[in-house]
């Protein structure tokens, strides 16, 4: 397994944005790697972004909780309720894109 590296900018460095919020869009549905995505990708990215001073909102097309066999994300917003002007950026964990393993990412999430 390969983990991607990314750098985290402080709130005032993020493309000149004054917003201190980042929108994260993880995969919905079941995947054999869902627990790994929740813990090692969403969890780690969330922690690093918070240390950099950002608030992280998590949203999906349905807005329903994301439940793995041992890990879960309960506070999930619906994409259609999001105002992108309030965010410095969007992040999609790499296990949240593509068609496998698990469900394909919705076209609504890709459009964002």
Backbone as CSV, one residue per row, in Angstrom:
resi,resn,N_x,N_y,N_z,CA_x,CA_y,CA_z,C_x,C_y,C_z
1,UNK,0.834,-1.175,0.000,0.000,0.000,0.000,0.880,1.239,0.000
2,UNK,0.487,2.200,-0.777,1.235,3.445,-0.873,0.382,4.589,-0.343
3,UNK,0.942,5.380,0.553,0.228,6.542,1.070,0.765,7.786,0.390
4,UNK,-0.128,8.645,-0.040,0.263,9.887,-0.695,0.703,10.904,0.340
5,UNK,1.635,11.739,-0.048,2.082,12.822,0.825,1.438,14.113,0.348
6,UNK,1.137,14.999,1.257,0.626,16.309,0.904,1.114,17.296,1.929
7,UNK,1.196,18.555,1.526,1.616,19.569,2.478,0.396,20.352,2.926
8,UNK,0.461,20.866,4.110,-0.646,21.636,4.675,-0.188,23.068,4.844
9,UNK,-0.962,23.992,4.278,-0.656,25.411,4.425,-1.489,25.976,5.556
10,UNK,-0.994,27.020,6.155,-1.775,27.714,7.172,-2.944,28.435,6.531
11,UNK,-3.917,28.844,7.313,-5.130,29.466,6.776,-4.870,30.685,5.904
12,UNK,-3.873,31.480,6.218,-3.634,32.689,5.431,-2.827,32.414,4.182
13,UNK,-2.256,31.224,4.061,-1.463,30.888,2.892,-2.283,30.182,1.815
14,UNK,-3.454,29.695,2.135,-4.241,28.885,1.216,-4.823,29.738,0.101
15,UNK,-4.029,29.952,-0.942,-4.470,30.668,-2.131,-5.051,32.036,-1.817
16,UNK,-4.548,32.653,-0.778,-5.003,33.979,-0.417,-6.402,33.998,0.184
17,UNK,-6.959,32.855,0.491,-8.308,32.783,1.041,-8.291,33.160,2.516
18,UNK,-9.342,33.827,2.947,-9.448,34.151,4.361,-10.213,33.070,5.122
19,UNK,-10.853,32.158,4.394,-11.612,31.095,5.031,-10.682,30.134,5.741
20,UNK,-11.135,29.640,6.872,-10.350,28.666,7.624,-11.028,27.303,7.581
21,UNK,-11.796,27.054,6.502,-12.500,25.785,6.389,-12.073,25.042,5.131
22,UNK,-12.036,23.720,5.255,-11.747,22.839,4.131,-12.890,21.831,4.058
23,UNK,-13.338,21.541,2.841,-14.389,20.550,2.633,-13.740,19.229,2.218
24,UNK,-14.043,18.163,2.942,-13.527,16.840,2.604,-14.686,15.988,2.093
25,UNK,-14.467,15.337,0.939,-15.503,14.500,0.327,-14.976,13.065,0.238
26,UNK,-15.318,12.221,1.210,-14.884,10.820,1.159,-15.862,9.948,0.368
27,UNK,-15.457,8.719,0.095,-16.282,7.746,-0.611,-17.482,7.357,0.241
28,UNK,-18.605,7.140,-0.414,-19.800,6.619,0.254,-19.924,5.134,-0.064
29,UNK,-20.703,4.439,0.747,-20.986,3.042,0.477,-19.958,2.106,1.073
30,UNK,-20.036,0.837,0.726,-19.165,-0.173,1.302,-17.913,-0.381,0.457
31,UNK,-16.816,-0.588,1.103,-15.557,-0.968,0.470,-14.806,-1.829,1.461
32,UNK,-14.048,-2.778,0.957,-13.257,-3.613,1.869,-12.194,-2.781,2.578
33,UNK,-11.872,-1.612,2.041,-10.864,-0.736,2.634,-11.481,0.471,3.331
34,UNK,-12.776,0.436,3.609,-13.454,1.592,4.194,-12.886,1.964,5.562
35,UNK,-12.632,0.988,6.417,-12.055,1.288,7.731,-10.680,1.942,7.584
36,UNK,-9.887,1.452,6.633,-8.562,2.027,6.388,-8.690,3.469,5.910
37,UNK,-9.628,3.724,4.992,-9.834,5.078,4.492,-10.255,6.017,5.621
38,UNK,-11.188,5.558,6.457,-11.677,6.407,7.543,-10.560,6.724,8.538
39,UNK,-9.811,5.732,8.935,-8.792,5.916,9.972,-7.511,6.563,9.446
40,UNK,-6.957,6.016,8.373,-5.624,6.423,7.934,-5.622,7.580,6.933
41,UNK,-6.727,7.807,6.263,-6.763,8.935,5.327,-7.588,10.084,5.894
42,UNK,-8.870,9.867,6.082,-9.725,10.933,6.602,-9.231,11.380,7.981
43,UNK,-8.937,10.437,8.852,-8.489,10.770,10.202,-7.183,11.543,10.221
44,UNK,-6.204,11.091,9.447,-4.890,11.756,9.417,-4.997,13.130,8.762
45,UNK,-5.696,13.207,7.624,-5.856,14.511,6.960,-6.601,15.494,7.858
46,UNK,-7.638,15.023,8.518,-8.408,15.853,9.438,-7.505,16.397,10.549
47,UNK,-6.689,15.537,11.137,-5.791,15.938,12.208,-4.781,16.994,11.720
48,UNK,-4.162,16.765,10.566,-3.160,17.695,10.048,-3.776,19.046,9.682
49,UNK,-4.952,19.010,9.071,-5.610,20.264,8.722,-6.005,21.056,9.963
50,UNK,-6.496,20.367,10.985,-6.850,21.051,12.234,-5.617,21.658,12.895
51,UNK,-4.485,20.940,12.864,-3.237,21.490,13.424,-2.795,22.735,12.674
52,UNK,-3.147,22.822,11.383,-2.791,23.983,10.566,-3.798,25.125,10.726
53,UNK,-4.820,24.918,11.569,-5.768,25.982,11.848,-7.059,25.942,11.050
54,UNK,-7.291,24.861,10.311,-8.501,24.750,9.516,-9.593,23.985,10.255
55,UNK,-10.832,24.344,9.980,-11.987,23.534,10.369,-12.249,22.614,9.181
56,UNK,-12.501,21.339,9.415,-12.761,20.387,8.342,-14.224,19.965,8.406
57,UNK,-14.940,20.208,7.313,-16.307,19.728,7.174,-16.275,18.536,6.228
58,UNK,-17.046,17.508,6.542,-17.112,16.315,5.708,-18.485,16.263,5.077
59,UNK,-18.528,16.052,3.757,-19.804,16.019,3.046,-19.799,14.911,2.000
60,UNK,-20.975,14.360,1.768,-21.195,13.368,0.717,-22.501,13.710,0.012
61,UNK,-22.775,13.008,-1.059,-24.015,13.245,-1.786,-25.223,13.009,-0.892
62,UNK,-25.222,11.921,-0.130,-26.381,11.569,0.706,-26.400,12.276,2.051
63,UNK,-25.242,12.607,2.586,-25.153,13.191,3.918,-25.304,12.169,5.033
64,UNK,-25.330,10.889,4.679,-25.482,9.845,5.685,-24.129,9.484,6.299
65,UNK,-24.171,8.988,7.527,-22.957,8.549,8.213,-22.238,7.502,7.369
66,UNK,-20.915,7.481,7.470,-20.102,6.505,6.757,-19.643,5.482,7.783
67,UNK,-20.091,4.248,7.616,-19.868,3.218,8.617,-19.043,2.069,8.061
68,UNK,-17.842,1.896,8.618,-17.050,0.719,8.318,-17.374,-0.344,9.350
69,UNK,-16.625,-1.435,9.323,-16.898,-2.477,10.314,-16.396,-2.078,11.704
70,UNK,-15.351,-1.234,11.769,-14.834,-0.800,13.069,-14.711,0.717,13.195
71,UNK,-14.726,1.434,12.102,-14.557,2.890,12.089,-15.825,3.541,11.544
72,UNK,-16.062,4.814,11.918,-17.234,5.510,11.399,-17.019,7.013,11.386
73,UNK,-17.752,7.662,10.495,-17.819,9.128,10.442,-19.297,9.460,10.552
74,UNK,-19.678,10.064,11.665,-21.101,10.306,11.908,-21.557,11.694,11.480
75,UNK,-20.711,12.688,11.611,-21.103,14.059,11.265,-20.769,14.313,9.789
76,UNK,-21.763,14.077,8.942,-21.590,14.211,7.496,-22.672,15.142,6.962
77,UNK,-22.255,16.128,6.179,-23.186,17.070,5.575,-23.563,16.598,4.172
78,UNK,-24.646,17.156,3.616,-25.024,16.853,2.236,-24.370,17.875,1.314
79,UNK,-23.794,17.402,0.207,-23.132,18.305,-0.732,-24.064,19.405,-1.227
80,UNK,-25.332,19.083,-1.455,-26.255,20.087,-1.989,-26.511,21.232,-0.995
81,UNK,-26.143,21.058,0.265,-26.330,22.097,1.277,-25.071,22.942,1.494
82,UNK,-24.027,22.675,0.734,-22.730,23.332,0.913,-22.639,24.592,0.065
83,UNK,-22.120,25.666,0.654,-21.799,26.894,-0.072,-20.272,26.924,-0.209
84,UNK,-19.784,26.648,-1.398,-18.334,26.544,-1.602,-17.585,27.840,-1.334
85,UNK,-18.263,28.968,-1.365,-17.592,30.240,-1.105,-17.025,30.311,0.311
86,UNK,-17.507,29.472,1.202,-17.039,29.481,2.581,-15.823,28.602,2.830
87,UNK,-15.242,28.034,1.771,-14.142,27.085,1.943,-12.878,27.531,1.214
88,UNK,-11.749,27.258,1.840,-10.456,27.540,1.223,-10.100,26.479,0.195
89,UNK,-10.692,25.282,0.316,-10.391,24.223,-0.632,-11.220,22.981,-0.379
90,UNK,-11.068,22.041,-1.306,-11.749,20.743,-1.241,-10.684,19.663,-1.320
91,UNK,-10.882,18.598,-0.551,-9.962,17.473,-0.607,-10.773,16.179,-0.708
92,UNK,-10.329,15.287,-1.592,-10.930,13.957,-1.712,-9.837,12.950,-1.377
93,UNK,-9.968,12.239,-0.271,-8.976,11.213,0.039,-8.809,10.271,-1.149
94,UNK,-7.587,9.826,-1.433,-7.341,9.056,-2.654,-8.126,7.752,-2.696
95,UNK,-8.481,7.181,-1.540,-9.292,5.973,-1.564,-10.756,6.322,-1.803
96,UNK,-11.051,7.614,-1.948,-12.417,8.049,-2.198,-12.658,8.295,-3.685
97,UNK,-11.695,8.007,-4.518,-11.873,8.210,-5.958,-11.663,6.908,-6.693
98,UNK,-12.202,6.826,-7.884,-12.064,5.612,-8.685,-13.210,4.658,-8.444
99,UNK,-13.191,3.557,-9.163,-14.311,2.617,-9.113,-14.038,1.397,-8.247
100,UNK,-12.829,1.170,-7.812,-12.629,-0.043,-7.042,-11.431,0.049,-6.148
101,UNK,-11.417,-0.635,-5.052,-12.533,-1.454,-4.587,-13.639,-0.575,-4.033
102,UNK,-14.838,-1.062,-4.109,-15.977,-0.333,-3.560,-16.769,0.383,-4.624
103,UNK,-17.734,1.182,-4.194,-18.627,1.856,-5.141,-17.925,2.985,-5.876
104,UNK,-18.419,3.266,-7.054,-17.892,4.411,-7.801,-18.268,5.693,-7.075
105,UNK,-17.474,6.722,-7.256,-17.775,8.024,-6.667,-18.915,8.646,-7.472
106,UNK,-19.874,9.248,-6.791,-21.018,9.834,-7.488,-20.566,10.972,-8.399
107,UNK,-21.306,11.168,-9.475,-20.998,12.249,-10.405,-21.147,13.612,-9.735
108,UNK,-22.059,13.735,-8.760,-22.213,14.991,-8.021,-20.932,15.336,-7.257
109,UNK,-20.344,14.339,-6.609,-19.104,14.576,-5.859,-17.976,14.958,-6.809
110,UNK,-17.899,14.316,-7.957,-16.849,14.639,-8.932,-17.036,16.058,-9.455
111,UNK,-18.284,16.462,-9.669,-18.568,17.812,-10.174,-18.089,18.891,-9.219
112,UNK,-18.142,18.650,-7.905,-17.678,19.624,-6.933,-16.219,19.871,-7.128
